[in-house]
Every structure is written in structure tokens, then in C-alpha cells.
Amino acid sequence: MRWIWIDKFIEFEPGRRAVAVKNVTMAEEHLHDHFPGYPTMPASLMIEGMAQTSGILVGQARNFEEKVILAKVAKAEFHEIVRPGDQLLLEAVIDNIAPEAATISGVIRCEDRLVAEISLMFSHIDKNLAGMEFPEENFVFNAQFMTLLKCYLPSDTPGT
């Protein structure tokens, strides 16, 4: 099973910007053990939600033909605690995209509060890791993932 840390996209500007929603609920098992009695959303999972939002944006910019993987968390600064019942908005903006890699800047908000600022770098591994062999099929944006992704992206988004 693939873990998806976003619930839907509410804005998607191909090759430029995306905004996704993550609803934080007590139905998520990880919240039961993360500070019992005072459950909070782990920062690492908010980074993963931003990585998924950003990775989909970067992948779509190349029509999902590249194998896009998270290469580096350049910055992850957290300002607020997130609790069950909160709704997060994850906004990712492509700063730079090249054949080998892409960088994004992201912010996470809850209502009018700034929760986090995150900068990520992605690698297009087929173009970036000379001499290394990878399967021909796209194991990142595989058929199962692309079918699931159609539920999240607006129907007029190119590449889906």
C-alpha cells in the first residue's frame, strides 16, 4: 500500500504551483502514539505531505515521464503545532526545474497561521545518476499511482 499524505488538490498550475489539502484526524493511527494525551501531527509527516505535493507538481511538469525522487530537504522550519481537527494547506512553488533536478519552496498553513516553511530538491534519476541502471517502467508514477492521482488532480490537468 502506498501512503498518501494529502487529501486533494484545490489549486494546480501545471509547471508552476500547487496547493493541496491535508485534513488531520484522530482516525489516523500515528496520532494515537505521538504524544499520548496530546496528539500532534509529526513534523516528518508534514514534510512528506509537502514532498508528495511537490513531487506530483514536478512530475507533472515533465508529463510524469521522469522518475522523480526526493533528494534533499534543504529547509524545514516549523512555527506551529498541528492537532486533530486542523486542516492544512500545503502550497508548493517550483523555483527551478532542469533536466536533472528541480527545487521547490513550500509553505504549510492552518487557517491564517503559518505552520511551516519547507524547501525541497528533487532528482530526475534517469537524467541525473549516470551509469546507474533503473527499470524502464516508472516505479514512482506507476499505473496504480496514476489511477489514484486522477482522483486528486483537476480533470483538465495535462499528463493525467
Backbone bond lengths (Angstrom), bond angles and torsions (degrees), N, CA, C in turn:
res aa  C-N    CA-C-N  psi(-1)  N-CA   C-N-CA  omega(-1)  CA-C   N-CA-C  phi
1 M - - - 1.455 - - 1.525 109.20 -
2 R 1.287 115.74 140.69 1.456 122.00 178.81 1.528 108.77 -97.27
3 W 1.319 117.03 129.20 1.461 121.30 178.37 1.515 109.16 -81.18
4 I 1.296 116.50 125.73 1.457 122.31 177.76 1.531 106.73 -112.44
5 W 1.323 116.99 123.19 1.458 121.76 -175.64 1.525 113.08 -106.83
6 I 1.323 116.43 18.45 1.470 120.85 171.76 1.523 107.27 -131.12
7 D 1.322 116.26 152.18 1.459 120.41 -178.27 1.518 113.43 -97.86
8 K 1.336 117.19 -34.09 1.461 120.11 177.07 1.520 108.70 -171.61
9 F 1.325 114.73 162.96 1.463 121.09 171.49 1.517 108.01 -96.09
10 I 1.335 116.40 136.42 1.459 119.45 175.40 1.523 111.10 -108.89
11 E 1.331 116.54 -18.53 1.462 121.91 174.04 1.522 107.20 -142.36
12 F 1.324 116.02 140.90 1.462 120.21 177.53 1.523 108.64 -151.42
13 E 1.321 115.21 108.51 1.456 121.74 176.41 1.521 106.29 -107.85
14 P 1.345 117.94 100.63 1.460 121.20 -173.66 1.535 113.00 -49.61
15 G 1.328 114.22 133.28 1.454 121.08 177.33 1.513 115.30 73.59
16 R 1.340 117.47 3.19 1.459 119.44 -175.74 1.522 114.30 -133.68
17 R 1.353 117.05 -56.35 1.465 119.70 -168.43 1.527 110.58 -155.52
18 A 1.345 114.74 148.18 1.466 120.32 175.47 1.524 109.16 -145.53
19 V 1.326 115.07 147.30 1.459 121.28 174.72 1.531 106.80 -128.15
20 A 1.332 115.25 124.98 1.460 121.19 179.11 1.520 109.49 -119.07
21 V 1.318 115.30 159.63 1.455 123.05 178.73 1.521 108.76 -111.44
22 K 1.333 115.59 139.51 1.458 122.79 170.96 1.520 106.98 -130.41
23 N 1.332 116.13 117.17 1.455 121.59 175.15 1.521 108.39 -91.72
24 V 1.312 117.25 126.07 1.455 122.44 -178.53 1.527 107.55 -96.32
25 T 1.346 116.47 121.00 1.462 119.82 -176.34 1.526 111.09 -133.24
26 M 1.302 115.91 156.97 1.460 120.83 175.84 1.526 111.48 -70.06
27 A 1.322 118.16 -7.82 1.464 120.88 175.93 1.528 111.70 -71.59
28 E 1.329 116.90 -12.88 1.462 121.41 179.36 1.524 109.25 -84.73
29 E 1.334 115.77 119.42 1.464 121.07 -174.13 1.518 114.07 -56.71
30 H 1.316 117.23 -37.42 1.468 119.63 -175.81 1.532 112.13 -61.56
31 L 1.320 118.23 -24.72 1.467 120.04 179.88 1.522 113.02 -73.30
32 H 1.324 116.89 -22.58 1.465 119.66 -179.18 1.527 111.99 -69.50
33 D 1.313 117.41 -28.56 1.467 121.31 -176.85 1.516 113.30 -104.16
34 H 1.306 117.32 -10.87 1.465 119.97 -178.45 1.524 108.05 -89.17
35 F 1.307 116.84 98.37 1.458 125.50 -173.67 1.533 111.10 60.00
36 P 1.342 117.05 71.25 1.473 120.47 178.48 1.536 110.97 -50.87
37 G 1.301 115.16 135.54 1.457 120.76 -178.31 1.524 112.64 89.78
38 Y 1.319 117.30 -19.37 1.467 121.76 177.18 1.540 107.31 -147.63
39 P 1.340 116.00 68.91 1.468 119.70 -174.41 1.533 112.33 -66.38
40 T 1.320 114.61 135.15 1.466 121.41 176.38 1.525 108.76 -134.38
41 M 1.313 115.89 155.81 1.461 121.95 176.94 1.521 108.30 -75.41
42 P 1.344 118.04 123.65 1.465 120.25 179.35 1.535 112.09 -62.98
43 A 1.319 115.87 138.27 1.464 120.82 178.89 1.524 111.22 -58.25
44 S 1.325 116.92 -37.65 1.467 120.03 -179.03 1.527 111.84 -60.66
45 L 1.336 117.34 -34.57 1.462 119.77 179.38 1.525 111.68 -78.00
46 M 1.321 117.10 -26.75 1.466 118.69 172.43 1.528 110.05 -69.34
47 I 1.332 117.54 -37.58 1.472 120.76 174.66 1.527 109.08 -62.17
48 E 1.329 117.22 -42.94 1.469 120.18 179.02 1.527 110.91 -63.08
49 G 1.333 118.39 -40.01 1.462 120.63 176.35 1.520 111.49 -61.24
50 M 1.329 116.60 -40.99 1.471 120.22 176.90 1.526 110.28 -67.32
51 A 1.326 117.14 -38.30 1.464 120.30 178.26 1.528 110.72 -63.96
52 Q 1.322 118.03 -39.31 1.454 120.19 178.10 1.521 111.24 -68.83
53 T 1.317 117.02 -44.96 1.470 120.53 177.11 1.522 110.35 -57.60
54 S 1.325 116.20 -48.86 1.466 122.23 -177.53 1.513 112.04 -69.47
55 G 1.339 116.57 -42.21 1.460 120.31 -179.08 1.521 112.25 -62.20
56 I 1.324 116.49 -38.36 1.470 120.50 176.73 1.525 109.94 -66.55
57 L 1.323 117.07 -42.00 1.466 121.25 177.45 1.528 110.48 -60.40
58 V 1.333 117.07 -46.83 1.467 121.73 179.78 1.534 110.31 -66.13
59 G 1.317 116.75 -43.01 1.467 119.86 178.74 1.509 112.65 -62.06
60 Q 1.320 116.80 -42.12 1.462 120.51 179.96 1.516 111.14 -64.81
61 A 1.334 117.79 -32.74 1.467 121.04 179.96 1.524 111.44 -60.95
62 R 1.332 117.82 -23.59 1.468 123.64 177.37 1.532 110.78 -113.12
63 N 1.340 116.21 26.94 1.469 122.87 178.40 1.524 113.49 54.68
64 F 1.315 117.34 30.50 1.459 124.76 177.73 1.529 112.46 59.09
65 E 1.323 116.97 24.96 1.463 120.98 179.05 1.527 112.16 -87.19
66 E 1.313 117.98 -21.40 1.468 122.28 -178.79 1.530 110.20 -91.33
67 K 1.316 115.55 154.95 1.462 121.43 169.15 1.523 106.12 -90.75
68 V 1.314 116.14 104.78 1.468 122.90 -174.93 1.524 108.67 -100.42
69 I 1.329 116.33 122.65 1.463 119.73 176.98 1.526 109.84 -128.63
70 L 1.322 115.70 151.50 1.458 121.25 176.01 1.521 107.92 -69.83
71 A 1.326 116.32 123.66 1.464 121.14 -178.10 1.521 112.32 -103.07
72 K 1.337 116.83 -32.59 1.465 118.58 -173.89 1.524 110.36 -159.86
73 V 1.329 114.59 138.79 1.462 120.96 168.22 1.522 104.90 -97.65
74 A 1.326 116.54 102.12 1.467 121.10 -176.34 1.526 111.71 -77.40
75 K 1.345 115.92 -30.75 1.465 120.21 -178.60 1.516 108.13 -154.94
76 A 1.317 115.67 138.32 1.460 121.44 173.47 1.528 106.83 -149.96
77 E 1.301 114.42 98.35 1.466 120.89 -176.68 1.528 107.95 -116.89
78 F 1.348 115.95 123.78 1.458 121.33 -176.11 1.520 110.25 -110.51
79 H 1.353 115.33 137.11 1.461 121.27 -175.88 1.527 113.38 -116.46
80 E 1.328 117.09 -20.78 1.469 121.25 -174.23 1.524 110.61 -138.11
81 I 1.321 116.04 155.14 1.465 122.75 172.47 1.523 107.71 -88.51
82 V 1.329 115.86 141.89 1.463 121.92 178.74 1.520 107.73 -112.91
83 R 1.338 115.28 131.52 1.462 121.75 -175.21 1.518 110.97 -122.91
84 P 1.329 117.26 161.58 1.465 119.74 175.15 1.525 110.78 -53.18
85 G 1.319 115.06 139.13 1.460 121.47 -176.59 1.517 112.42 99.26
86 D 1.343 117.06 -17.18 1.468 120.24 178.02 1.525 110.48 -78.12
87 Q 1.307 115.54 148.62 1.457 122.08 172.82 1.521 107.63 -115.26
88 L 1.324 115.60 122.38 1.458 120.92 -178.97 1.515 110.70 -97.78
89 L 1.334 115.68 141.64 1.460 122.48 169.71 1.516 106.67 -110.16
90 L 1.331 116.31 120.86 1.456 122.52 179.99 1.521 107.89 -106.47
91 E 1.321 117.14 113.06 1.462 121.68 -178.47 1.522 109.48 -109.94
92 A 1.315 116.25 122.58 1.460 122.61 179.33 1.521 109.30 -117.82
93 V 1.331 115.79 135.82 1.471 122.38 178.20 1.527 107.36 -127.30
94 I 1.327 116.12 129.74 1.463 119.91 176.25 1.522 108.49 -74.53
95 D 1.332 116.47 120.50 1.459 121.90 175.97 1.521 110.84 -84.74
96 N 1.331 115.33 -40.90 1.458 120.84 -176.91 1.519 108.53 -155.11
97 I 1.317 116.04 139.82 1.463 120.69 175.01 1.519 108.13 -137.74
98 A 1.327 115.38 131.69 1.460 123.09 -179.22 1.524 107.50 -134.97
99 P 1.322 118.27 170.59 1.469 119.04 179.21 1.533 113.65 -57.21
100 E 1.325 117.69 -31.24 1.460 120.86 -175.98 1.523 114.02 -92.60
101 A 1.327 118.17 -27.38 1.460 119.67 -170.62 1.522 111.52 -161.23
102 A 1.333 114.03 171.61 1.466 120.98 175.47 1.527 108.31 -146.19
103 T 1.329 115.87 149.49 1.458 121.27 173.84 1.522 108.39 -122.28
104 I 1.321 114.64 145.39 1.466 120.16 178.13 1.519 109.89 -132.73
105 S 1.326 114.10 155.92 1.459 122.43 169.60 1.513 106.23 -116.42
106 G 1.320 115.55 136.73 1.447 118.70 -179.15 1.506 112.57 -137.43
107 V 1.319 114.57 152.80 1.460 121.24 172.24 1.525 108.03 -131.64
108 I 1.320 114.19 147.59 1.457 121.26 174.13 1.519 106.82 -117.86
109 R 1.339 115.35 130.05 1.457 121.08 179.35 1.519 109.97 -125.31
110 C 1.315 114.82 153.20 1.456 122.49 171.12 1.518 105.39 -130.08
111 E 1.316 115.92 113.47 1.462 121.98 -171.36 1.525 107.57 54.04
112 D 1.318 119.28 -121.53 1.470 119.93 -178.49 1.527 112.30 -100.64
113 R 1.346 116.94 10.18 1.466 121.20 -177.89 1.532 110.86 -95.69
114 L 1.321 116.35 136.80 1.460 121.66 172.95 1.524 107.33 -82.20
115 V 1.315 116.38 116.89 1.461 122.32 -178.19 1.527 110.63 -90.73
116 A 1.349 116.69 -44.56 1.465 119.18 -174.92 1.515 111.24 -156.31
117 E 1.337 114.47 154.67 1.467 123.60 171.64 1.526 106.09 -123.32
118 I 1.337 115.33 125.65 1.463 120.45 -173.30 1.525 109.35 -135.36
119 S 1.331 115.78 133.70 1.465 121.89 173.82 1.520 107.46 -120.76
120 L 1.328 115.54 131.61 1.462 121.12 -176.42 1.522 110.98 -129.02
121 M 1.331 115.03 155.28 1.460 121.69 173.37 1.529 107.82 -123.42
122 F 1.320 115.18 135.26 1.457 121.76 178.51 1.516 109.27 -116.48
123 S 1.323 115.62 148.08 1.453 121.61 177.06 1.516 109.18 -111.70
124 H 1.320 116.11 136.47 1.461 121.92 168.90 1.529 104.27 -91.21
125 I 1.320 117.23 94.27 1.461 119.55 -164.62 1.524 114.44 -66.01
126 D 1.318 118.70 -27.80 1.474 118.65 177.51 1.519 111.51 -65.20
127 K 1.325 117.33 -30.43 1.461 121.98 -177.54 1.527 112.28 -94.99
128 N 1.317 117.60 -15.24 1.452 120.54 -167.25 1.524 114.65 -107.90
129 L 1.306 118.59 -25.99 1.454 120.60 -173.99 1.521 109.98 -109.19
130 A 1.316 116.58 73.24 1.459 123.32 -176.81 1.520 110.86 -54.11
131 G 1.324 115.90 134.39 1.447 121.32 176.73 1.519 114.35 88.02
132 M 1.310 117.95 -16.19 1.463 119.81 178.77 1.521 109.11 -90.40
133 E 1.303 115.66 141.48 1.460 121.43 -178.93 1.524 110.34 -99.93
134 F 1.314 115.90 135.08 1.454 122.01 175.02 1.520 107.82 -127.99
135 P 1.320 117.33 156.04 1.466 119.46 177.84 1.523 110.56 -58.83
136 E 1.324 115.47 149.06 1.460 119.90 178.43 1.527 111.70 -62.00
137 E 1.335 115.74 -41.31 1.463 118.18 -178.35 1.522 109.64 -68.43
138 N 1.312 114.56 152.65 1.459 120.36 -179.27 1.527 107.87 -84.11
139 F 1.324 117.21 103.07 1.459 121.34 -177.44 1.518 112.21 -80.05
140 V 1.323 118.42 -9.33 1.462 121.51 175.77 1.524 109.29 -87.54
141 F 1.310 115.91 -57.73 1.463 121.30 179.26 1.524 107.98 -102.02
142 N 1.334 116.51 67.16 1.459 121.26 -178.55 1.531 110.07 -79.75
143 A 1.333 116.85 174.91 1.461 121.45 -175.61 1.530 111.69 -60.30
144 Q 1.329 116.89 -40.72 1.465 119.68 179.50 1.530 110.68 -62.90
145 F 1.336 116.47 -44.14 1.458 120.28 -179.98 1.528 110.64 -65.82
146 M 1.333 117.64 -41.95 1.462 120.38 -178.84 1.529 110.90 -64.09
147 T 1.330 117.74 -36.46 1.466 120.81 176.29 1.522 110.21 -62.84
148 L 1.336 116.23 -45.11 1.463 120.74 177.58 1.519 111.33 -64.10
149 L 1.328 116.94 -40.19 1.460 121.71 -177.48 1.528 112.11 -61.76
150 K 1.315 117.92 -31.80 1.463 120.88 179.57 1.523 111.97 -59.87
151 C 1.336 116.87 -23.82 1.472 120.83 176.76 1.529 111.00 -74.32
152 Y 1.328 116.90 -22.66 1.465 121.34 -173.28 1.514 113.67 -97.47
153 L 1.341 117.71 -35.47 1.450 120.86 -174.67 1.532 111.03 -90.21
154 P 1.315 116.60 149.72 1.470 119.11 173.41 1.520 109.65 -58.01
155 S 1.329 117.04 144.34 1.466 121.57 -173.42 1.524 113.38 -62.83
156 D 1.308 119.14 -19.94 1.465 120.80 -179.44 1.526 113.25 -94.11
157 T 1.352 118.12 11.24 1.447 121.27 -179.63 1.528 109.87 -75.29
158 P 1.324 118.50 122.86 1.465 120.61 179.24 1.524 111.05 -60.62
159 G 1.345 115.44 144.00 1.453 120.63 176.22 1.514 113.98 91.96
160 T 1.344 117.84 -3.66 1.462 118.89 -179.65 1.516 110.71 -113.64
